[in-house]
Every structure is written in C-alpha cells, then in structure tokens.
Amino acid sequence: MDDERIARRELAYLLREHPEIEPSGEAASLDEAVEVIDRLHPALIFLDVQLPGGSGFDLFNRANIEAHVIFVTAHDEYAIRAFEVNGLDYLRKPVRPSRLAQA
C-alpha cells in the first residue's frame, strides 16, 4: 500500500527474489487499502506511512488487519509508532534488497 506507483513497482520487483511472498494486491490510497484488505485478507502487508486520505496508521482503525505489517517509508520519525501498532519491521525507502531479505 503506497501512493507512489514507482515505489510499488520497485517493491514488486524486489519481491521477485522472494518466491515465498506472492503479491496479491496493491493500493494507492487509504480507501483503496481498506478495500483490498477487506477483499483479500492478506497475510503480509507492506504499508507506507503517508497515503492519500490518511496515514498508514489510520488503516488500523478502518480495516480489520490480521496480517503482519512491514512499514515502508522514506521517513525515520514514524518508526517507534510503527512498532507500537505491532509492525513487524520498518524499511526505509529506497528499500535495499539485503534489508528486504532481512525483514
């Protein structure tokens, strides 16, 4: 879930090295993210902090998230909050392949 199409494409490209992760949907806004999560019930979500319509943190109030969440953002200042909502990991953009593998 990322508002930047290029960032979504880059992450999808990097995930090809991890066949155990099968991308099943993507969203460019908070509203789209709610719809995708409600429809697909993913096991893992890569979530940006800043989305049109609200923040990635707002998603926790709008959708029933039972998935593991890895935050992917260009901002350092949200890391503590990400772990407070039980984020699995926190990746900084641009995502390095070695760091993605670690997550």
Jmol script that loads the backbone (N, CA, C; Angstrom):
load data "model"
ATOM      1  N   MET A   1       0.849  -1.143   0.000  1.00  0.00           N
ATOM      2  CA  MET A   1       0.000   0.000   0.000  1.00  0.00           C
ATOM      3  C   MET A   1       0.908   1.223   0.000  1.00  0.00           C
ATOM      4  N   ASP A   2       0.960   1.886  -1.140  1.00  0.00           N
ATOM      5  CA  ASP A   2       1.845   3.036  -1.296  1.00  0.00           C
ATOM      6  C   ASP A   2       1.243   3.937  -2.344  1.00  0.00           C
ATOM      7  N   ASP A   3       1.258   5.245  -2.103  1.00  0.00           N
ATOM      8  CA  ASP A   3       0.673   6.174  -3.049  1.00  0.00           C
ATOM      9  C   ASP A   3       1.565   6.411  -4.260  1.00  0.00           C
ATOM     10  N   GLU A   4       2.830   6.030  -4.191  1.00  0.00           N
ATOM     11  CA  GLU A   4       3.753   6.240  -5.294  1.00  0.00           C
ATOM     12  C   GLU A   4       3.842   4.984  -6.148  1.00  0.00           C
ATOM     13  N   ARG A   5       3.365   5.094  -7.383  1.00  0.00           N
ATOM     14  CA  ARG A   5       3.354   3.934  -8.263  1.00  0.00           C
ATOM     15  C   ARG A   5       4.757   3.367  -8.483  1.00  0.00           C
ATOM     16  N   ILE A   6       5.739   4.246  -8.626  1.00  0.00           N
ATOM     17  CA  ILE A   6       7.118   3.791  -8.843  1.00  0.00           C
ATOM     18  C   ILE A   6       7.606   2.990  -7.640  1.00  0.00           C
ATOM     19  N   ALA A   7       7.282   3.438  -6.448  1.00  0.00           N
ATOM     20  CA  ALA A   7       7.691   2.712  -5.235  1.00  0.00           C
ATOM     21  C   ALA A   7       7.024   1.345  -5.176  1.00  0.00           C
ATOM     22  N   ARG A   8       5.744   1.262  -5.571  1.00  0.00           N
ATOM     23  CA  ARG A   8       5.061  -0.030  -5.584  1.00  0.00           C
ATOM     24  C   ARG A   8       5.703  -0.975  -6.589  1.00  0.00           C
ATOM     25  N   ARG A   9       6.051  -0.453  -7.752  1.00  0.00           N
ATOM     26  CA  ARG A   9       6.679  -1.283  -8.790  1.00  0.00           C
ATOM     27  C   ARG A   9       8.062  -1.758  -8.346  1.00  0.00           C
ATOM     28  N   GLU A  10       8.825  -0.885  -7.707  1.00  0.00           N
ATOM     29  CA  GLU A  10      10.158  -1.258  -7.230  1.00  0.00           C
ATOM     30  C   GLU A  10      10.066  -2.359  -6.177  1.00  0.00           C
ATOM     31  N   LEU A  11       9.129  -2.228  -5.255  1.00  0.00           N
ATOM     32  CA  LEU A  11       8.960  -3.259  -4.234  1.00  0.00           C
ATOM     33  C   LEU A  11       8.539  -4.581  -4.871  1.00  0.00           C
ATOM     34  N   ALA A  12       7.631  -4.531  -5.816  1.00  0.00           N
ATOM     35  CA  ALA A  12       7.204  -5.757  -6.518  1.00  0.00           C
ATOM     36  C   ALA A  12       8.389  -6.407  -7.222  1.00  0.00           C
ATOM     37  N   TYR A  13       9.237  -5.587  -7.816  1.00  0.00           N
ATOM     38  CA  TYR A  13      10.441  -6.101  -8.481  1.00  0.00           C
ATOM     39  C   TYR A  13      11.362  -6.789  -7.475  1.00  0.00           C
ATOM     40  N   LEU A  14      11.601  -6.133  -6.336  1.00  0.00           N
ATOM     41  CA  LEU A  14      12.473  -6.702  -5.315  1.00  0.00           C
ATOM     42  C   LEU A  14      11.890  -7.994  -4.728  1.00  0.00           C
ATOM     43  N   LEU A  15      10.579  -8.074  -4.640  1.00  0.00           N
ATOM     44  CA  LEU A  15       9.933  -9.254  -4.072  1.00  0.00           C
ATOM     45  C   LEU A  15      10.046 -10.482  -4.976  1.00  0.00           C
ATOM     46  N   ARG A  16      10.391 -10.294  -6.232  1.00  0.00           N
ATOM     47  CA  ARG A  16      10.579 -11.449  -7.124  1.00  0.00           C
ATOM     48  C   ARG A  16      11.673 -12.375  -6.623  1.00  0.00           C
ATOM     49  N   GLU A  17      12.600 -11.835  -5.840  1.00  0.00           N
ATOM     50  CA  GLU A  17      13.677 -12.647  -5.269  1.00  0.00           C
ATOM     51  C   GLU A  17      13.201 -13.474  -4.080  1.00  0.00           C
ATOM     52  N   HIS A  18      11.939 -13.308  -3.716  1.00  0.00           N
ATOM     53  CA  HIS A  18      11.377 -13.995  -2.550  1.00  0.00           C
ATOM     54  C   HIS A  18      10.103 -14.732  -2.969  1.00  0.00           C
ATOM     55  N   PRO A  19      10.248 -15.893  -3.604  1.00  0.00           N
ATOM     56  CA  PRO A  19       9.080 -16.604  -4.125  1.00  0.00           C
ATOM     57  C   PRO A  19       8.085 -17.032  -3.050  1.00  0.00           C
ATOM     58  N   GLU A  20       8.504 -17.023  -1.795  1.00  0.00           N
ATOM     59  CA  GLU A  20       7.577 -17.357  -0.716  1.00  0.00           C
ATOM     60  C   GLU A  20       6.558 -16.239  -0.462  1.00  0.00           C
ATOM     61  N   ILE A  21       6.806 -15.074  -1.055  1.00  0.00           N
ATOM     62  CA  ILE A  21       5.878 -13.945  -0.941  1.00  0.00           C
ATOM     63  C   ILE A  21       5.236 -13.731  -2.303  1.00  0.00           C
ATOM     64  N   GLU A  22       3.939 -13.903  -2.363  1.00  0.00           N
ATOM     65  CA  GLU A  22       3.206 -13.747  -3.621  1.00  0.00           C
ATOM     66  C   GLU A  22       2.321 -12.508  -3.535  1.00  0.00           C
ATOM     67  N   PRO A  23       2.735 -11.400  -4.187  1.00  0.00           N
ATOM     68  CA  PRO A  23       1.905 -10.196  -4.160  1.00  0.00           C
ATOM     69  C   PRO A  23       0.523 -10.480  -4.736  1.00  0.00           C
ATOM     70  N   SER A  24      -0.506 -10.024  -4.022  1.00  0.00           N
ATOM     71  CA  SER A  24      -1.869 -10.303  -4.469  1.00  0.00           C
ATOM     72  C   SER A  24      -2.691  -9.047  -4.697  1.00  0.00           C
ATOM     73  N   GLY A  25      -2.195  -7.893  -4.278  1.00  0.00           N
ATOM     74  CA  GLY A  25      -2.934  -6.660  -4.474  1.00  0.00           C
ATOM     75  C   GLY A  25      -2.101  -5.478  -4.086  1.00  0.00           C
ATOM     76  N   GLU A  26      -2.547  -4.314  -4.516  1.00  0.00           N
ATOM     77  CA  GLU A  26      -1.877  -3.085  -4.148  1.00  0.00           C
ATOM     78  C   GLU A  26      -2.892  -1.965  -4.099  1.00  0.00           C
ATOM     79  N   ALA A  27      -2.523  -0.901  -3.415  1.00  0.00           N
ATOM     80  CA  ALA A  27      -3.432   0.230  -3.257  1.00  0.00           C
ATOM     81  C   ALA A  27      -2.632   1.522  -3.264  1.00  0.00           C
ATOM     82  N   ALA A  28      -3.250   2.585  -3.771  1.00  0.00           N
ATOM     83  CA  ALA A  28      -2.594   3.887  -3.858  1.00  0.00           C
ATOM     84  C   ALA A  28      -3.163   4.904  -2.870  1.00  0.00           C
ATOM     85  N   SER A  29      -4.168   4.511  -2.087  1.00  0.00           N
ATOM     86  CA  SER A  29      -4.777   5.435  -1.130  1.00  0.00           C
ATOM     87  C   SER A  29      -5.290   4.645   0.069  1.00  0.00           C
ATOM     88  N   LEU A  30      -5.657   5.365   1.102  1.00  0.00           N
ATOM     89  CA  LEU A  30      -6.201   4.712   2.291  1.00  0.00           C
ATOM     90  C   LEU A  30      -7.490   3.970   1.969  1.00  0.00           C
ATOM     91  N   ASP A  31      -8.387   4.595   1.212  1.00  0.00           N
ATOM     92  CA  ASP A  31      -9.650   3.939   0.854  1.00  0.00           C
ATOM     93  C   ASP A  31      -9.410   2.662   0.058  1.00  0.00           C
ATOM     94  N   GLU A  32      -8.485   2.708  -0.900  1.00  0.00           N
ATOM     95  CA  GLU A  32      -8.164   1.516  -1.683  1.00  0.00           C
ATOM     96  C   GLU A  32      -7.560   0.432  -0.795  1.00  0.00           C
ATOM     97  N   ALA A  33      -6.731   0.820   0.148  1.00  0.00           N
ATOM     98  CA  ALA A  33      -6.102  -0.147   1.053  1.00  0.00           C
ATOM     99  C   ALA A  33      -7.152  -0.873   1.885  1.00  0.00           C
ATOM    100  N   VAL A  34      -8.138  -0.138   2.384  1.00  0.00           N
ATOM    101  CA  VAL A  34      -9.218  -0.761   3.163  1.00  0.00           C
ATOM    102  C   VAL A  34      -9.939  -1.786   2.302  1.00  0.00           C
ATOM    103  N   GLU A  35     -10.259  -1.413   1.074  1.00  0.00           N
ATOM    104  CA  GLU A  35     -10.987  -2.307   0.163  1.00  0.00           C
ATOM    105  C   GLU A  35     -10.165  -3.557  -0.152  1.00  0.00           C
ATOM    106  N   VAL A  36      -8.879  -3.385  -0.443  1.00  0.00           N
ATOM    107  CA  VAL A  36      -8.016  -4.519  -0.790  1.00  0.00           C
ATOM    108  C   VAL A  36      -7.878  -5.469   0.396  1.00  0.00           C
ATOM    109  N   ILE A  37      -7.684  -4.931   1.576  1.00  0.00           N
ATOM    110  CA  ILE A  37      -7.528  -5.777   2.765  1.00  0.00           C
ATOM    111  C   ILE A  37      -8.819  -6.527   3.068  1.00  0.00           C
ATOM    112  N   ASP A  38      -9.936  -5.833   2.989  1.00  0.00           N
ATOM    113  CA  ASP A  38     -11.221  -6.490   3.254  1.00  0.00           C
ATOM    114  C   ASP A  38     -11.528  -7.580   2.232  1.00  0.00           C
ATOM    115  N   ARG A  39     -11.084  -7.395   0.996  1.00  0.00           N
ATOM    116  CA  ARG A  39     -11.369  -8.355  -0.065  1.00  0.00           C
ATOM    117  C   ARG A  39     -10.394  -9.529  -0.062  1.00  0.00           C
ATOM    118  N   LEU A  40      -9.106  -9.267   0.168  1.00  0.00           N
ATOM    119  CA  LEU A  40      -8.086 -10.303   0.003  1.00  0.00           C
ATOM    120  C   LEU A  40      -7.601 -10.947   1.303  1.00  0.00           C
ATOM    121  N   HIS A  41      -7.792 -10.302   2.429  1.00  0.00           N
ATOM    122  CA  HIS A  41      -7.325 -10.813   3.721  1.00  0.00           C
ATOM    123  C   HIS A  41      -5.871 -11.298   3.630  1.00  0.00           C
ATOM    124  N   PRO A  42      -4.951 -10.378   3.310  1.00  0.00           N
ATOM    125  CA  PRO A  42      -3.552 -10.790   3.120  1.00  0.00           C
ATOM    126  C   PRO A  42      -2.902 -11.239   4.425  1.00  0.00           C
ATOM    127  N   ALA A  43      -1.856 -12.031   4.288  1.00  0.00           N
ATOM    128  CA  ALA A  43      -1.077 -12.478   5.443  1.00  0.00           C
ATOM    129  C   ALA A  43       0.033 -11.489   5.780  1.00  0.00           C
ATOM    130  N   LEU A  44       0.435 -10.698   4.788  1.00  0.00           N
ATOM    131  CA  LEU A  44       1.519  -9.738   4.949  1.00  0.00           C
ATOM    132  C   LEU A  44       1.171  -8.474   4.176  1.00  0.00           C
ATOM    133  N   ILE A  45       1.392  -7.329   4.800  1.00  0.00           N
ATOM    134  CA  ILE A  45       1.125  -6.041   4.163  1.00  0.00           C
ATOM    135  C   ILE A  45       2.385  -5.193   4.226  1.00  0.00           C
ATOM    136  N   PHE A  46       2.789  -4.654   3.091  1.00  0.00           N
ATOM    137  CA  PHE A  46       3.835  -3.643   3.037  1.00  0.00           C
ATOM    138  C   PHE A  46       3.103  -2.312   2.980  1.00  0.00           C
ATOM    139  N   LEU A  47       3.307  -1.468   3.979  1.00  0.00           N
ATOM    140  CA  LEU A  47       2.476  -0.286   4.163  1.00  0.00           C
ATOM    141  C   LEU A  47       3.300   0.979   4.273  1.00  0.00           C
ATOM    142  N   ASP A  48       2.975   1.962   3.442  1.00  0.00           N
ATOM    143  CA  ASP A  48       3.586   3.285   3.534  1.00  0.00           C
ATOM    144  C   ASP A  48       2.900   4.053   4.664  1.00  0.00           C
ATOM    145  N   VAL A  49       3.596   5.002   5.242  1.00  0.00           N
ATOM    146  CA  VAL A  49       3.015   5.813   6.313  1.00  0.00           C
ATOM    147  C   VAL A  49       2.105   6.886   5.741  1.00  0.00           C
ATOM    148  N   GLN A  50       2.529   7.531   4.673  1.00  0.00           N
ATOM    149  CA  GLN A  50       1.748   8.629   4.106  1.00  0.00           C
ATOM    150  C   GLN A  50       0.978   8.152   2.881  1.00  0.00           C
ATOM    151  N   LEU A  51      -0.366   8.222   2.996  1.00  0.00           N
ATOM    152  CA  LEU A  51      -1.253   7.808   1.911  1.00  0.00           C
ATOM    153  C   LEU A  51      -2.293   8.896   1.675  1.00  0.00           C
ATOM    154  N   PRO A  52      -2.740   9.076   0.445  1.00  0.00           N
ATOM    155  CA  PRO A  52      -3.863   9.983   0.231  1.00  0.00           C
ATOM    156  C   PRO A  52      -5.077   9.505   1.022  1.00  0.00           C
ATOM    157  N   GLY A  53      -5.707  10.408   1.729  1.00  0.00           N
ATOM    158  CA  GLY A  53      -6.880  10.051   2.518  1.00  0.00           C
ATOM    159  C   GLY A  53      -6.569   9.758   3.967  1.00  0.00           C
ATOM    160  N   GLY A  54      -5.301   9.758   4.343  1.00  0.00           N
ATOM    161  CA  GLY A  54      -4.918   9.500   5.723  1.00  0.00           C
ATOM    162  C   GLY A  54      -3.544   8.864   5.796  1.00  0.00           C
ATOM    163  N   SER A  55      -3.210   8.358   6.953  1.00  0.00           N
ATOM    164  CA  SER A  55      -1.900   7.728   7.124  1.00  0.00           C
ATOM    165  C   SER A  55      -2.049   6.209   7.167  1.00  0.00           C
ATOM    166  N   GLY A  56      -0.932   5.545   7.028  1.00  0.00           N
ATOM    167  CA  GLY A  56      -0.940   4.101   7.184  1.00  0.00           C
ATOM    168  C   GLY A  56      -1.444   3.690   8.557  1.00  0.00           C
ATOM    169  N   PHE A  57      -1.211   4.541   9.542  1.00  0.00           N
ATOM    170  CA  PHE A  57      -1.694   4.245  10.892  1.00  0.00           C
ATOM    171  C   PHE A  57      -3.221   4.301  10.966  1.00  0.00           C
ATOM    172  N   ASP A  58      -3.836   5.175  10.157  1.00  0.00           N
ATOM    173  CA  ASP A  58      -5.299   5.257  10.113  1.00  0.00           C
ATOM    174  C   ASP A  58      -5.911   3.948   9.618  1.00  0.00           C
ATOM    175  N   LEU A  59      -5.151   3.213   8.831  1.00  0.00           N
ATOM    176  CA  LEU A  59      -5.643   1.949   8.287  1.00  0.00           C
ATOM    177  C   LEU A  59      -6.018   0.974   9.399  1.00  0.00           C
ATOM    178  N   PHE A  60      -5.299   1.027  10.500  1.00  0.00           N
ATOM    179  CA  PHE A  60      -5.583   0.120  11.623  1.00  0.00           C
ATOM    180  C   PHE A  60      -6.950   0.387  12.245  1.00  0.00           C
ATOM    181  N   ASN A  61      -7.470   1.610  12.078  1.00  0.00           N
ATOM    182  CA  ASN A  61      -8.801   1.953  12.586  1.00  0.00           C
ATOM    183  C   ASN A  61      -9.901   1.699  11.566  1.00  0.00           C
ATOM    184  N   ARG A  62      -9.522   1.526  10.317  1.00  0.00           N
ATOM    185  CA  ARG A  62     -10.517   1.402   9.249  1.00  0.00           C
ATOM    186  C   ARG A  62     -10.658   0.002   8.684  1.00  0.00           C
ATOM    187  N   ALA A  63      -9.683  -0.851   8.924  1.00  0.00           N
ATOM    188  CA  ALA A  63      -9.726  -2.208   8.359  1.00  0.00           C
ATOM    189  C   ALA A  63      -9.406  -3.209   9.463  1.00  0.00           C
ATOM    190  N   ASN A  64      -9.906  -4.404   9.277  1.00  0.00           N
ATOM    191  CA  ASN A  64      -9.611  -5.482  10.212  1.00  0.00           C
ATOM    192  C   ASN A  64      -8.294  -6.118   9.769  1.00  0.00           C
ATOM    193  N   ILE A  65      -7.200  -5.660  10.355  1.00  0.00           N
ATOM    194  CA  ILE A  65      -5.878  -6.124   9.944  1.00  0.00           C
ATOM    195  C   ILE A  65      -5.445  -7.278  10.839  1.00  0.00           C
ATOM    196  N   GLU A  66      -5.389  -8.448  10.245  1.00  0.00           N
ATOM    197  CA  GLU A  66      -4.900  -9.635  10.934  1.00  0.00           C
ATOM    198  C   GLU A  66      -3.538 -10.044  10.386  1.00  0.00           C
ATOM    199  N   ALA A  67      -3.042  -9.282   9.417  1.00  0.00           N
ATOM    200  CA  ALA A  67      -1.783  -9.584   8.743  1.00  0.00           C
ATOM    201  C   ALA A  67      -0.593  -9.014   9.506  1.00  0.00           C
ATOM    202  N   HIS A  68       0.565  -9.548   9.184  1.00  0.00           N
ATOM    203  CA  HIS A  68       1.809  -8.912   9.613  1.00  0.00           C
ATOM    204  C   HIS A  68       1.971  -7.667   8.752  1.00  0.00           C
ATOM    205  N   VAL A  69       2.495  -6.598   9.337  1.00  0.00           N
ATOM    206  CA  VAL A  69       2.661  -5.342   8.604  1.00  0.00           C
ATOM    207  C   VAL A  69       4.125  -4.934   8.645  1.00  0.00           C
ATOM    208  N   ILE A  70       4.679  -4.701   7.468  1.00  0.00           N
ATOM    209  CA  ILE A  70       6.017  -4.130   7.340  1.00  0.00           C
ATOM    210  C   ILE A  70       5.832  -2.727   6.782  1.00  0.00           C
ATOM    211  N   PHE A  71       6.235  -1.750   7.554  1.00  0.00           N
ATOM    212  CA  PHE A  71       6.137  -0.367   7.102  1.00  0.00           C
ATOM    213  C   PHE A  71       7.280  -0.077   6.144  1.00  0.00           C
ATOM    214  N   VAL A  72       6.969   0.620   5.059  1.00  0.00           N
ATOM    215  CA  VAL A  72       7.956   1.001   4.049  1.00  0.00           C
ATOM    216  C   VAL A  72       7.758   2.489   3.800  1.00  0.00           C
ATOM    217  N   THR A  73       8.736   3.295   4.212  1.00  0.00           N
ATOM    218  CA  THR A  73       8.561   4.742   4.128  1.00  0.00           C
ATOM    219  C   THR A  73       9.911   5.437   3.999  1.00  0.00           C
ATOM    220  N   ALA A  74       9.863   6.679   3.588  1.00  0.00           N
ATOM    221  CA  ALA A  74      11.076   7.483   3.479  1.00  0.00           C
ATOM    222  C   ALA A  74      11.361   8.233   4.776  1.00  0.00           C
ATOM    223  N   HIS A  75      10.514   8.079   5.763  1.00  0.00           N
ATOM    224  CA  HIS A  75      10.601   8.880   6.981  1.00  0.00           C
ATOM    225  C   HIS A  75      11.058   8.062   8.187  1.00  0.00           C
ATOM    226  N   ASP A  76      12.037   8.585   8.905  1.00  0.00           N
ATOM    227  CA  ASP A  76      12.531   7.941  10.124  1.00  0.00           C
ATOM    228  C   ASP A  76      11.603   8.121  11.309  1.00  0.00           C
ATOM    229  N   GLU A  77      10.936   9.258  11.366  1.00  0.00           N
ATOM    230  CA  GLU A  77      10.265   9.673  12.591  1.00  0.00           C
ATOM    231  C   GLU A  77       9.059   8.828  12.993  1.00  0.00           C
ATOM    232  N   TYR A  78       8.616   7.901  12.164  1.00  0.00           N
ATOM    233  CA  TYR A  78       7.443   7.090  12.490  1.00  0.00           C
ATOM    234  C   TYR A  78       7.787   5.689  12.988  1.00  0.00           C
ATOM    235  N   ALA A  79       9.065   5.385  13.127  1.00  0.00           N
ATOM    236  CA  ALA A  79       9.469   4.016  13.467  1.00  0.00           C
ATOM    237  C   ALA A  79       8.914   3.556  14.815  1.00  0.00           C
ATOM    238  N   ILE A  80       9.010   4.376  15.816  1.00  0.00           N
ATOM    239  CA  ILE A  80       8.513   3.967  17.137  1.00  0.00           C
ATOM    240  C   ILE A  80       7.016   3.712  17.082  1.00  0.00           C
ATOM    241  N   ARG A  81       6.294   4.611  16.431  1.00  0.00           N
ATOM    242  CA  ARG A  81       4.842   4.425  16.322  1.00  0.00           C
ATOM    243  C   ARG A  81       4.509   3.146  15.554  1.00  0.00           C
ATOM    244  N   ALA A  82       5.300   2.826  14.537  1.00  0.00           N
ATOM    245  CA  ALA A  82       5.065   1.607  13.759  1.00  0.00           C
ATOM    246  C   ALA A  82       5.167   0.373  14.644  1.00  0.00           C
ATOM    247  N   PHE A  83       6.120   0.358  15.523  1.00  0.00           N
ATOM    248  CA  PHE A  83       6.266  -0.798  16.414  1.00  0.00           C
ATOM    249  C   PHE A  83       5.208  -0.793  17.516  1.00  0.00           C
ATOM    250  N   GLU A  84       4.690   0.383  17.859  1.00  0.00           N
ATOM    251  CA  GLU A  84       3.610   0.458  18.846  1.00  0.00           C
ATOM    252  C   GLU A  84       2.316  -0.182  18.340  1.00  0.00           C
ATOM    253  N   VAL A  85       2.142  -0.199  17.001  1.00  0.00           N
ATOM    254  CA  VAL A  85       0.961  -0.863  16.430  1.00  0.00           C
ATOM    255  C   VAL A  85       1.306  -2.273  15.963  1.00  0.00           C
ATOM    256  N   ASN A  86       2.394  -2.801  16.501  1.00  0.00           N
ATOM    257  CA  ASN A  86       2.849  -4.164  16.231  1.00  0.00           C
ATOM    258  C   ASN A  86       3.363  -4.379  14.819  1.00  0.00           C
ATOM    259  N   GLY A  87       3.960  -3.342  14.242  1.00  0.00           N
ATOM    260  CA  GLY A  87       4.602  -3.513  12.950  1.00  0.00           C
ATOM    261  C   GLY A  87       5.701  -4.562  13.052  1.00  0.00           C
ATOM    262  N   LEU A  88       5.787  -5.411  12.056  1.00  0.00           N
ATOM    263  CA  LEU A  88       6.785  -6.473  12.038  1.00  0.00           C
ATOM    264  C   LEU A  88       8.178  -5.907  11.782  1.00  0.00           C
ATOM    265  N   ASP A  89       8.259  -4.918  10.899  1.00  0.00           N
ATOM    266  CA  ASP A  89       9.537  -4.293  10.575  1.00  0.00           C
ATOM    267  C   ASP A  89       9.277  -2.906   9.994  1.00  0.00           C
ATOM    268  N   TYR A  90      10.357  -2.184   9.758  1.00  0.00           N
ATOM    269  CA  TYR A  90      10.277  -0.803   9.282  1.00  0.00           C
ATOM    270  C   TYR A  90      11.402  -0.605   8.280  1.00  0.00           C
ATOM    271  N   LEU A  91      11.046  -0.506   7.011  1.00  0.00           N
ATOM    272  CA  LEU A  91      12.033  -0.357   5.945  1.00  0.00           C
ATOM    273  C   LEU A  91      12.029   1.072   5.429  1.00  0.00           C
ATOM    274  N   ARG A  92      13.214   1.597   5.206  1.00  0.00           N
ATOM    275  CA  ARG A  92      13.350   2.948   4.653  1.00  0.00           C
ATOM    276  C   ARG A  92      13.480   2.870   3.138  1.00  0.00           C
ATOM    277  N   LYS A  93      12.807   3.790   2.461  1.00  0.00           N
ATOM    278  CA  LYS A  93      12.949   3.922   1.009  1.00  0.00           C
ATOM    279  C   LYS A  93      14.216   4.727   0.722  1.00  0.00           C
ATOM    280  N   PRO A  94      14.915   4.421  -0.328  1.00  0.00           N
ATOM    281  CA  PRO A  94      14.704   3.268  -1.197  1.00  0.00           C
ATOM    282  C   PRO A  94      15.096   1.979  -0.479  1.00  0.00           C
ATOM    283  N   VAL A  95      14.293   0.960  -0.679  1.00  0.00           N
ATOM    284  CA  VAL A  95      14.489  -0.311   0.003  1.00  0.00           C
ATOM    285  C   VAL A  95      15.697  -1.034  -0.596  1.00  0.00           C
ATOM    286  N   ARG A  96      16.598  -1.419   0.266  1.00  0.00           N
ATOM    287  CA  ARG A  96      17.763  -2.194  -0.171  1.00  0.00           C
ATOM    288  C   ARG A  96      17.384  -3.672  -0.188  1.00  0.00           C
ATOM    289  N   PRO A  97      17.784  -4.400  -1.220  1.00  0.00           N
ATOM    290  CA  PRO A  97      17.460  -5.823  -1.295  1.00  0.00           C
ATOM    291  C   PRO A  97      17.886  -6.603  -0.060  1.00  0.00           C
ATOM    292  N   SER A  98      19.054  -6.309   0.478  1.00  0.00           N
ATOM    293  CA  SER A  98      19.532  -7.043   1.652  1.00  0.00           C
ATOM    294  C   SER A  98      18.656  -6.758   2.869  1.00  0.00           C
ATOM    295  N   ARG A  99      18.165  -5.541   2.996  1.00  0.00           N
ATOM    296  CA  ARG A  99      17.305  -5.187   4.132  1.00  0.00           C
ATOM    297  C   ARG A  99      15.932  -5.819   3.975  1.00  0.00           C
ATOM    298  N   LEU A 100      15.428  -5.890   2.739  1.00  0.00           N
ATOM    299  CA  LEU A 100      14.153  -6.559   2.480  1.00  0.00           C
ATOM    300  C   LEU A 100      14.263  -8.038   2.848  1.00  0.00           C
ATOM    301  N   ALA A 101      15.353  -8.668   2.473  1.00  0.00           N
ATOM    302  CA  ALA A 101      15.554 -10.085   2.785  1.00  0.00           C
ATOM    303  C   ALA A 101      15.571 -10.294   4.295  1.00  0.00           C
ATOM    304  N   GLN A 102      16.156  -9.366   5.012  1.00  0.00           N
ATOM    305  CA  GLN A 102      16.192  -9.452   6.471  1.00  0.00           C
ATOM    306  C   GLN A 102      14.804  -9.346   7.074  1.00  0.00           C
ATOM    307  N   ALA A 103      13.999  -8.460   6.536  1.00  0.00           N
ATOM    308  CA  ALA A 103      12.624  -8.261   7.049  1.00  0.00           C
ATOM    309  C   ALA A 103      11.807  -9.517   6.829  1.00  0.00           C
TER     310      ALA A 103
END
end "model"
wireframe off; spacefill off
backbone 0.3
color backbone group
